Amino acid sequence: MKTIDTYAQAILEYLALKAIENGWDPKTTNRSDLREYLAQLVEKGSHDNDLRAIQHGLKLNQEVKGNTVRRCSAEEFRSVENFIKGKTAKPSTIVVELAAVIAQFPLRPYAKYRHTDENQTSEKINELLTPPIKDELRPEKEKTTRLEQKVNPLPRASKVTWKNGIGIAGLIGLLVWGITSSLNQPECMQWQENRYVLVDCQKKMALGEALVIGYDKEEFQQRKVDLKDSTVFFKNGKPLYFYCKVNNTPEFFTQDGNHPVYREKQLQVITGYVVQKYLVNQKNRNTENKDLE
């Protein structure tokens, strides 16, 4: 099964293979090198998905350009540097996507990787890493002239019996059912306003939109909610909501996990202190301001 963890591992393996071919060791690369390399990639021309990953990864609120990347602090590359050097056990999705851009991983973003079967994944990576062998470099017994290709007879078709026919028909039926079932399965989702919605994995994202990620049945149930001081926050002593501060303002959600947009941020369980500070006290301040008016 393909997950963000297998995606991250595939990127690291791709980097390792690339390093062998190019004589470049990712473990010796520093943040400044990563920043300059990424800036050059942007200047050469990048896909919308790459620009989106860069914008999220570097927390940019402006158009992504080479000089925009160069003006970023090298500290912004710490997480992706640690990931590339194998120092991060559980990198965030946004760090993995940024690393995929820097590595020029052929099956990025994650939505595309998840949509590709295992055989195609290996073939695609091997195809890009292994240059085609010229005919004159092939072993003598592997060379085949055009004339030989024409002369070589096609294999004779085996006789098909009614039993074989039934077996083949059954196999075809299973394949059709499997393909239909897989097509009916939701593949990707994107956070929009206060919930996830199902989207095409190849959807082009505009700057400012949340990342398109692989469908996750549990995470798909996540909701952003507006809480009031009268809301029931706990049941049998257990918190019912989670929160995360964005620009010093708390946002509340119904499930644990990462923030749907700022995926490097981990949601925290709501506490009595949070309720008092951001809901009860805030309501009192709003009431006092209205009285003053």
DRENDO-1510 file (C-alpha; in Angstrom, 1 decimal, always signed):
<recs>
REC; n; res; u; v; w
REC; 1; MET; +0.0; +0.0; +0.0 .
REC; 2; LYS; +1.3; +3.4; -0.9 .
REC; 3; THR; +1.5; +6.0; +1.9 .
REC; 4; ILE; +3.3; +9.2; +2.5 .
REC; 5; ASP; +5.9; +7.2; +4.3 .
REC; 6; THR; +6.6; +5.0; +1.2 .
REC; 7; TYR; +6.6; +8.1; -0.9 .
REC; 8; ALA; +9.3; +9.6; +1.4 .
REC; 9; GLN; +11.3; +6.4; +1.3 .
REC; 10; ALA; +11.1; +6.3; -2.5 .
REC; 11; ILE; +12.4; +9.9; -2.7 .
REC; 12; LEU; +15.4; +9.0; -0.5 .
REC; 13; GLU; +16.2; +5.9; -2.6 .
REC; 14; TYR; +16.0; +8.0; -5.7 .
REC; 15; LEU; +18.4; +10.5; -4.3 .
REC; 16; ALA; +20.8; +7.8; -3.3 .
REC; 17; LEU; +20.7; +6.3; -6.9 .
REC; 18; LYS; +21.1; +9.8; -8.3 .
REC; 19; ALA; +24.1; +10.4; -6.1 .
REC; 20; ILE; +25.8; +7.3; -7.3 .
REC; 21; GLU; +25.3; +8.3; -11.0 .
REC; 22; ASN; +26.3; +12.0; -10.5 .
REC; 23; GLY; +29.0; +11.6; -7.8 .
REC; 24; TRP; +27.0; +13.8; -5.5 .
REC; 25; ASP; +26.5; +12.9; -1.8 .
REC; 26; PRO; +23.2; +14.4; -0.5 .
REC; 27; LYS; +24.5; +13.9; +3.1 .
REC; 28; THR; +27.2; +16.6; +2.6 .
REC; 29; THR; +24.8; +19.2; +1.1 .
REC; 30; ASN; +24.1; +22.2; +3.3 .
REC; 31; ARG; +21.0; +24.5; +3.5 .
REC; 32; SER; +22.6; +27.2; +1.4 .
REC; 33; ASP; +23.4; +24.7; -1.4 .
REC; 34; LEU; +19.8; +23.5; -1.3 .
REC; 35; ARG; +18.5; +27.1; -1.5 .
REC; 36; GLU; +20.6; +28.0; -4.5 .
REC; 37; TYR; +19.8; +24.7; -6.3 .
REC; 38; LEU; +16.1; +25.3; -5.8 .
REC; 39; ALA; +16.4; +28.9; -7.0 .
REC; 40; GLN; +18.0; +27.7; -10.2 .
REC; 41; LEU; +15.3; +25.1; -10.7 .
REC; 42; VAL; +12.6; +27.8; -10.4 .
REC; 43; GLU; +14.5; +29.9; -12.9 .
REC; 44; LYS; +14.6; +27.1; -15.4 .
REC; 45; GLY; +10.8; +26.8; -15.2 .
REC; 46; SER; +8.7; +24.8; -12.8 .
REC; 47; HIS; +5.3; +23.1; -12.9 .
REC; 48; ASP; +2.4; +24.6; -10.9 .
REC; 49; ASN; +2.5; +21.7; -8.5 .
REC; 50; ASP; +6.2; +22.4; -7.8 .
REC; 51; LEU; +5.6; +26.1; -7.3 .
REC; 52; ARG; +2.8; +25.2; -4.8 .
REC; 53; ALA; +5.1; +22.8; -2.9 .
REC; 54; ILE; +7.8; +25.5; -2.8 .
REC; 55; GLN; +5.4; +28.1; -1.6 .
REC; 56; HIS; +4.1; +25.9; +1.2 .
REC; 57; GLY; +7.6; +24.6; +2.2 .
REC; 58; LEU; +9.2; +28.0; +2.4 .
REC; 59; LYS; +6.0; +29.7; +3.8 .
REC; 60; LEU; +6.0; +32.3; +1.0 .
REC; 61; ASN; +3.0; +34.6; +0.5 .
REC; 62; GLN; +4.2; +35.9; -2.8 .
REC; 63; GLU; +4.9; +34.6; -6.3 .
REC; 64; VAL; +7.6; +32.0; -6.4 .
REC; 65; LYS; +10.7; +33.2; -8.3 .
REC; 66; GLY; +14.4; +32.4; -8.2 .
REC; 67; ASN; +15.3; +35.6; -6.2 .
REC; 68; THR; +12.3; +35.0; -3.9 .
REC; 69; VAL; +13.8; +31.7; -3.0 .
REC; 70; ARG; +17.3; +33.2; -2.5 .
REC; 71; ARG; +15.9; +35.8; -0.1 .
REC; 72; CYS; +14.6; +33.1; +2.1 .
REC; 73; SER; +16.6; +32.3; +5.2 .
REC; 74; ALA; +18.7; +29.2; +5.0 .
REC; 75; GLU; +17.0; +28.2; +8.2 .
REC; 76; GLU; +13.9; +27.5; +6.2 .
REC; 77; PHE; +15.7; +24.6; +4.6 .
REC; 78; ARG; +16.6; +22.9; +7.9 .
REC; 79; SER; +13.7; +20.5; +7.8 .
REC; 80; VAL; +14.3; +19.4; +4.3 .
REC; 81; GLU; +18.0; +19.1; +4.9 .
REC; 82; ASN; +17.4; +16.9; +7.9 .
REC; 83; PHE; +15.1; +14.7; +5.8 .
REC; 84; ILE; +17.5; +14.3; +3.0 .
REC; 85; LYS; +20.3; +13.4; +5.5 .
REC; 86; GLY; +18.1; +10.8; +7.1 .
REC; 87; LYS; +17.8; +12.7; +10.4 .
REC; 88; THR; +14.0; +12.9; +10.4 .
REC; 89; ALA; +12.0; +9.8; +11.3 .
REC; 90; LYS; +8.5; +11.3; +10.5 .
REC; 91; PRO; +8.8; +14.3; +8.1 .
REC; 92; SER; +5.7; +16.3; +7.4 .
REC; 93; THR; +4.0; +16.0; +4.0 .
REC; 94; ILE; +5.0; +19.5; +3.1 .
REC; 95; VAL; +8.7; +18.7; +3.8 .
REC; 96; VAL; +8.5; +15.5; +1.7 .
REC; 97; GLU; +6.9; +17.4; -1.2 .
REC; 98; LEU; +9.6; +20.1; -1.1 .
REC; 99; ALA; +12.3; +17.4; -1.1 .
REC; 100; ALA; +10.6; +15.8; -4.1 .
REC; 101; VAL; +10.9; +19.0; -6.0 .
REC; 102; ILE; +14.6; +19.4; -5.0 .
REC; 103; ALA; +15.3; +15.8; -6.0 .
REC; 104; GLN; +13.3; +16.2; -9.2 .
REC; 105; PHE; +11.6; +12.9; -8.2 .
REC; 106; PRO; +9.8; +11.8; -11.4 .
REC; 107; LEU; +6.6; +10.7; -9.7 .
REC; 108; ARG; +5.8; +13.9; -7.8 .
REC; 109; PRO; +3.6; +15.1; -6.2 .
REC; 110; TYR; +2.3; +12.5; -3.8 .
REC; 111; ALA; -1.0; +12.3; -5.6 .
REC; 112; LYS; +0.7; +11.2; -8.8 .
REC; 113; TYR; +2.9; +8.7; -6.9 .
REC; 114; ARG; -0.1; +7.2; -5.2 .
REC; 115; HIS; -2.0; +7.0; -8.5 .
REC; 116; THR; +0.8; +4.9; -10.1 .
REC; 117; ASP; +1.0; +1.2; -9.6 .
REC; 118; GLU; +4.2; -0.4; -8.1 .
REC; 119; ASN; +5.5; -1.8; -11.4 .
REC; 120; GLN; +5.2; +1.5; -13.2 .
REC; 121; THR; +6.9; +3.3; -10.3 .
REC; 122; SER; +10.0; +1.1; -10.5 .
REC; 123; GLU; +10.0; +1.2; -14.3 .
REC; 124; LYS; +9.7; +5.0; -14.4 .
REC; 125; ILE; +12.5; +5.5; -11.9 .
REC; 126; ASN; +14.8; +3.0; -13.5 .
REC; 127; GLU; +14.1; +4.4; -17.0 .
REC; 128; LEU; +15.2; +7.9; -15.9 .
REC; 129; LEU; +18.2; +6.8; -14.0 .
REC; 130; THR; +19.5; +4.2; -16.5 .
REC; 131; PRO; +20.6; +5.7; -19.9 .
REC; 132; PRO; +19.7; +3.6; -23.0 .
REC; 133; ILE; +22.4; +1.2; -24.1 .
REC; 134; LYS; +23.7; +1.8; -27.6 .
REC; 135; ASP; +23.5; -1.2; -29.9 .
REC; 136; GLU; +27.2; -1.3; -30.4 .
REC; 137; LEU; +27.8; -1.6; -26.7 .
REC; 138; ARG; +25.4; -4.5; -26.2 .
REC; 139; PRO; +26.8; -8.0; -25.9 .
REC; 140; GLU; +27.0; -9.8; -29.3 .
REC; 141; LYS; +24.3; -12.3; -28.5 .
REC; 142; GLU; +21.8; -9.6; -27.5 .
REC; 143; LYS; +22.1; -7.7; -30.9 .
REC; 144; THR; +19.2; -8.3; -33.2 .
REC; 145; THR; +19.2; -6.9; -36.8 .
REC; 146; ARG; +16.0; -5.7; -38.4 .
REC; 147; LEU; +16.2; -8.6; -40.8 .
REC; 148; GLU; +16.3; -11.1; -38.0 .
REC; 149; GLN; +13.3; -9.4; -36.4 .
REC; 150; LYS; +11.3; -9.9; -39.6 .
REC; 151; VAL; +12.4; -13.5; -40.0 .
REC; 152; ASN; +11.8; -14.6; -36.5 .
REC; 153; PRO; +8.4; -16.4; -36.5 .
REC; 154; LEU; +5.6; -15.4; -34.1 .
REC; 155; PRO; +5.0; -18.0; -31.4 .
REC; 156; ARG; +2.2; -20.4; -32.4 .
REC; 157; ALA; -1.0; -19.9; -30.5 .
REC; 158; SER; -1.9; -22.8; -28.2 .
REC; 159; LYS; -5.2; -24.6; -28.7 .
REC; 160; VAL; -8.0; -23.1; -26.6 .
REC; 161; THR; -10.4; -25.6; -25.1 .
REC; 162; TRP; -13.8; -24.8; -23.6 .
REC; 163; LYS; -12.3; -25.3; -20.1 .
REC; 164; ASN; -9.5; -22.8; -20.9 .
REC; 165; GLY; -12.1; -20.5; -22.3 .
REC; 166; ILE; -14.1; -20.5; -19.1 .
REC; 167; GLY; -11.0; -19.8; -17.1 .
REC; 168; ILE; -9.9; -17.0; -19.4 .
REC; 169; ALA; -13.4; -15.5; -19.3 .
REC; 170; GLY; -13.4; -15.7; -15.5 .
REC; 171; LEU; -10.0; -14.0; -15.3 .
REC; 172; ILE; -11.1; -11.2; -17.6 .
REC; 173; GLY; -14.2; -10.7; -15.5 .
REC; 174; LEU; -12.1; -10.4; -12.3 .
REC; 175; LEU; -9.8; -7.9; -14.0 .
REC; 176; VAL; -12.7; -5.8; -15.2 .
REC; 177; TRP; -14.2; -5.9; -11.7 .
REC; 178; GLY; -10.9; -4.9; -10.2 .
REC; 179; ILE; -10.3; -2.0; -12.6 .
REC; 180; THR; -13.9; -0.8; -12.1 .
REC; 181; SER; -13.6; -1.0; -8.3 .
REC; 182; SER; -10.3; +0.9; -8.3 .
REC; 183; LEU; -11.7; +3.6; -10.6 .
REC; 184; ASN; -14.7; +4.0; -8.2 .
REC; 185; GLN; -12.3; +4.5; -5.2 .
REC; 186; PRO; -11.6; +8.1; -4.3 .
REC; 187; GLU; -7.9; +8.8; -4.9 .
REC; 188; CYS; -7.2; +12.3; -3.8 .
REC; 189; MET; -8.6; +15.1; -1.7 .
REC; 190; GLN; -8.0; +18.8; -1.0 .
REC; 191; TRP; -8.9; +21.0; +1.9 .
REC; 192; GLN; -11.4; +23.7; +0.9 .
REC; 193; GLU; -12.7; +26.2; +3.5 .
REC; 194; ASN; -13.7; +24.0; +6.4 .
REC; 195; ARG; -13.5; +20.4; +5.1 .
REC; 196; TYR; -11.9; +18.1; +2.6 .
REC; 197; VAL; -13.5; +17.5; -0.8 .
REC; 198; LEU; -12.6; +14.8; -3.4 .
REC; 199; VAL; -10.7; +16.1; -6.3 .
REC; 200; ASP; -8.9; +14.8; -9.4 .
REC; 201; CYS; -5.3; +13.7; -8.5 .
REC; 202; GLN; -4.1; +15.7; -11.6 .
REC; 203; LYS; -5.9; +18.9; -10.6 .
REC; 204; LYS; -3.9; +22.0; -11.2 .
REC; 205; MET; -3.5; +24.0; -8.1 .
REC; 206; ALA; -3.6; +27.8; -8.0 .
REC; 207; LEU; -1.2; +29.6; -5.7 .
REC; 208; GLY; -2.8; +29.9; -2.3 .
REC; 209; GLU; -4.7; +26.6; -2.5 .
REC; 210; ALA; -4.1; +23.7; -0.2 .
REC; 211; LEU; -2.1; +20.7; -1.4 .
REC; 212; VAL; -3.9; +17.9; -3.2 .
REC; 213; ILE; -3.1; +14.8; -1.1 .
REC; 214; GLY; -3.9; +11.1; -1.3 .
REC; 215; TYR; -7.4; +10.1; +0.0 .
REC; 216; ASP; -7.5; +9.0; +3.6 .
REC; 217; LYS; -10.8; +7.8; +4.9 .
REC; 218; GLU; -10.2; +8.9; +8.5 .
REC; 219; GLU; -8.7; +12.3; +7.7 .
REC; 220; PHE; -11.4; +13.0; +5.2 .
REC; 221; GLN; -13.8; +13.3; +8.2 .
REC; 222; GLN; -11.9; +16.3; +9.6 .
REC; 223; ARG; -13.9; +19.5; +10.0 .
REC; 224; LYS; -12.9; +23.0; +11.0 .
REC; 225; VAL; -15.5; +24.5; +13.5 .
REC; 226; ASP; -16.3; +27.8; +15.1 .
REC; 227; LEU; -16.7; +27.2; +18.9 .
REC; 228; LYS; -18.5; +29.3; +21.4 .
REC; 229; ASP; -18.0; +29.5; +25.2 .
REC; 230; SER; -21.3; +27.6; +25.6 .
REC; 231; THR; -20.0; +24.6; +23.5 .
REC; 232; VAL; -19.5; +21.3; +25.3 .
REC; 233; PHE; -15.7; +20.8; +25.1 .
REC; 234; PHE; -15.2; +17.7; +27.1 .
REC; 235; LYS; -17.0; +14.4; +27.6 .
REC; 236; ASN; -16.2; +12.1; +30.5 .
REC; 237; GLY; -13.0; +14.2; +31.0 .
REC; 238; LYS; -11.8; +13.7; +27.4 .
REC; 239; PRO; -11.4; +16.7; +25.0 .
REC; 240; LEU; -13.8; +16.7; +22.0 .
REC; 241; TYR; -11.9; +19.3; +19.9 .
REC; 242; PHE; -8.3; +20.1; +18.8 .
REC; 243; TYR; -6.7; +23.4; +17.9 .
REC; 244; CYS; -3.7; +25.1; +16.3 .
REC; 245; LYS; -2.6; +28.7; +16.3 .
REC; 246; VAL; -2.3; +30.4; +12.9 .
REC; 247; ASN; -1.0; +34.0; +13.0 .
REC; 248; ASN; -1.6; +33.9; +16.8 .
REC; 249; THR; -5.3; +33.0; +16.3 .
REC; 250; PRO; -6.6; +29.6; +17.3 .
REC; 251; GLU; -8.4; +27.4; +14.8 .
REC; 252; PHE; -10.5; +24.5; +16.0 .
REC; 253; PHE; -11.0; +21.1; +14.5 .
REC; 254; THR; -12.9; +17.9; +15.2 .
REC; 255; GLN; -10.0; +15.5; +14.9 .
REC; 256; ASP; -6.4; +15.1; +15.9 .
REC; 257; GLY; -3.6; +15.2; +13.3 .
REC; 258; ASN; -1.9; +17.9; +11.3 .
REC; 259; HIS; -3.3; +21.3; +10.2 .
REC; 260; PRO; -5.0; +20.6; +6.8 .
REC; 261; VAL; -3.3; +23.6; +5.2 .
REC; 262; TYR; -0.1; +24.2; +7.3 .
REC; 263; ARG; +0.7; +20.6; +7.4 .
REC; 264; GLU; +3.9; +21.1; +9.4 .
REC; 265; LYS; +1.8; +22.2; +12.3 .
REC; 266; GLN; +0.5; +19.6; +14.7 .
REC; 267; LEU; -3.0; +20.0; +16.2 .
REC; 268; GLN; -3.2; +20.0; +20.0 .
REC; 269; VAL; -5.9; +18.8; +22.3 .
REC; 270; ILE; -8.1; +21.6; +23.6 .
REC; 271; THR; -7.7; +22.5; +27.3 .
REC; 272; GLY; -9.6; +24.4; +29.9 .
REC; 273; TYR; -6.9; +27.1; +29.7 .
REC; 274; VAL; -7.4; +27.5; +25.9 .
REC; 275; VAL; -11.2; +27.7; +26.4 .
REC; 276; GLN; -10.9; +30.3; +29.0 .
REC; 277; LYS; -8.3; +32.4; +27.2 .
REC; 278; TYR; -9.6; +32.3; +23.6 .
REC; 279; LEU; -13.3; +31.8; +24.0 .
REC; 280; VAL; -14.6; +33.0; +27.5 .
REC; 281; ASN; -12.2; +35.9; +27.9 .
REC; 282; GLN; -12.5; +36.9; +24.3 .
REC; 283; LYS; -16.3; +37.1; +24.6 .
REC; 284; ASN; -16.0; +39.2; +27.7 .
REC; 285; ARG; -13.6; +41.6; +25.9 .
REC; 286; ASN; -16.0; +41.9; +22.9 .
REC; 287; THR; -18.9; +42.6; +25.3 .
REC; 288; GLU; -16.8; +45.4; +27.0 .
REC; 289; ASN; -15.9; +46.9; +23.6 .
REC; 290; LYS; -19.6; +47.0; +22.6 .
REC; 291; ASP; -20.5; +48.7; +25.9 .
REC; 292; LEU; -17.9; +51.4; +25.3 .
REC; 293; GLU; -19.3; +52.1; +21.8 .
</recs>
